[in-house]
Amino acid sequence: MKPLEIDADITRASTPPSQLYHDATEYSRQREGIFTRSWQVAGDASVLKAPGRVVPFTLLPGCLDEPLVLTRDQEGAAHCLSNVCTHRGALVVEGEGHLNTLRCRYHGRRFGLDGCFQHMPEFDGVHGFPSAADDLPRLPLQQLGPLLFTSLSPLMPFDAWVAPVLARVGWLPLVGFRFDADSSRDYLMDCHWALYTENYLEEFHIPYVHGKSLSGKLDYEAYRTELYEWCSVQIGPARGDEPAFELPAGHPDAAARIAGWYFWLFPNLMLNFYPWGLSVNIVKPLGPERTRVSFLTYVYDESLRGAGAGGDLHRVEMEDEEVVESVQRGVRSRLYDRGRYSPRRETGTHHFHGLLARVLNGPAA
């Protein structure tokens, strides 16, 4: 596969070739080279409260489709384990509940809630049994606010990945944010996952695509993007008297009235903070030209819902979806291959493309 080349100098760089957005082989390379090595949301921390709790789930459905299970053992420790029996590959836990041990119903192999092998009937005389290979593989499990995260093989330490987020919003009571199922939903669209991500990351389209919605809430001239190694944040100052955060003394943005912070964490997580709370976007690839975006809503101050930059997220999403699907049709053109960047308004997109090249071209890709 030809290396992806993105010039580090945005004034000289061209965007990725159009093949990246629709070629099936290229999509497979992204799935295995990027998503198997990324931190992904494993669930809401509230589902794992009591000792003995077990919650099976699928990691990044439609893309990785990895069967995993969250557990909390009797000592109170939380775990993320493979949900595939180390004997013959059956699923171990097939429904959430409370258990003392994990037992595969196929042949009776039993594990502790920490994944350690405990017992297997009719295995007398098997040489070298049991061994560490008979334990359920254990994955890292981390928490940011109300969300749990895991990874099959993380590219970066979790603390480094989330550090830019905590530097700006760590003063908020994130663990206490309340999940709102009624305003959380999935959006399905006919586009490549990276096109949706690029649109989120660039400032350029705001007055054109969101001229009658988001643009009227934000001060576009003062709007800016800051870049970090595995993350970027778009800082959205409020226009006029639109709702804004009451920031603590010494905050990096204390001199401005901030309507929203828009964090992107490589490769597919968006954390959008508003005075009322948090909107989480998880971009889930389903194929070269099909994507699901899960919107999860966490409320901090109900009285501010419906106002400001985060007041009508469904309309903003419909505007984004329409234009991104148009781009997907366009990048299939035989007459289009690569574009250029605005050095002022597309730094986030250029940064994203640079990370794609870094990961896909790397020795472990």
Secondary structure as GFF3:
##gff-version 3
##sequence-region A 1 365
A	DSSP	three_ten_helix	18	21	.	.	.	ID=ss1
A	DSSP	alpha_helix	24	33	.	.	.	ID=ss2
A	DSSP	three_ten_helix	35	37	.	.	.	ID=ss3
A	DSSP	beta_strand	40	44	.	.	.	ID=ss4
A	DSSP	three_ten_helix	45	48	.	.	.	ID=ss5
A	DSSP	beta_strand	53	59	.	.	.	ID=ss6
A	DSSP	beta_strand	66	72	.	.	.	ID=ss7
A	DSSP	beta_strand	78	82	.	.	.	ID=ss8
A	DSSP	beta_strand	97	98	.	.	.	ID=ss9
A	DSSP	beta_strand	102	103	.	.	.	ID=ss10
A	DSSP	beta_strand	110	111	.	.	.	ID=ss11
A	DSSP	beta_strand	117	119	.	.	.	ID=ss12
A	DSSP	three_ten_helix	132	134	.	.	.	ID=ss13
A	DSSP	beta_strand	138	139	.	.	.	ID=ss14
A	DSSP	beta_strand	141	144	.	.	.	ID=ss15
A	DSSP	beta_strand	147	150	.	.	.	ID=ss16
A	DSSP	alpha_helix	158	169	.	.	.	ID=ss17
A	DSSP	three_ten_helix	174	176	.	.	.	ID=ss18
A	DSSP	beta_strand	178	179	.	.	.	ID=ss19
A	DSSP	three_ten_helix	181	183	.	.	.	ID=ss20
A	DSSP	beta_strand	185	189	.	.	.	ID=ss21
A	DSSP	alpha_helix	193	201	.	.	.	ID=ss22
A	DSSP	alpha_helix	206	209	.	.	.	ID=ss23
A	DSSP	three_ten_helix	214	216	.	.	.	ID=ss24
A	DSSP	beta_strand	224	227	.	.	.	ID=ss25
A	DSSP	beta_strand	231	237	.	.	.	ID=ss26
A	DSSP	beta_strand	258	265	.	.	.	ID=ss27
A	DSSP	beta_strand	269	274	.	.	.	ID=ss28
A	DSSP	beta_strand	277	287	.	.	.	ID=ss29
A	DSSP	beta_strand	290	299	.	.	.	ID=ss30
A	DSSP	three_ten_helix	302	304	.	.	.	ID=ss31
A	DSSP	three_ten_helix	308	310	.	.	.	ID=ss32
A	DSSP	alpha_helix	313	330	.	.	.	ID=ss33
A	DSSP	alpha_helix	347	360	.	.	.	ID=ss34
###
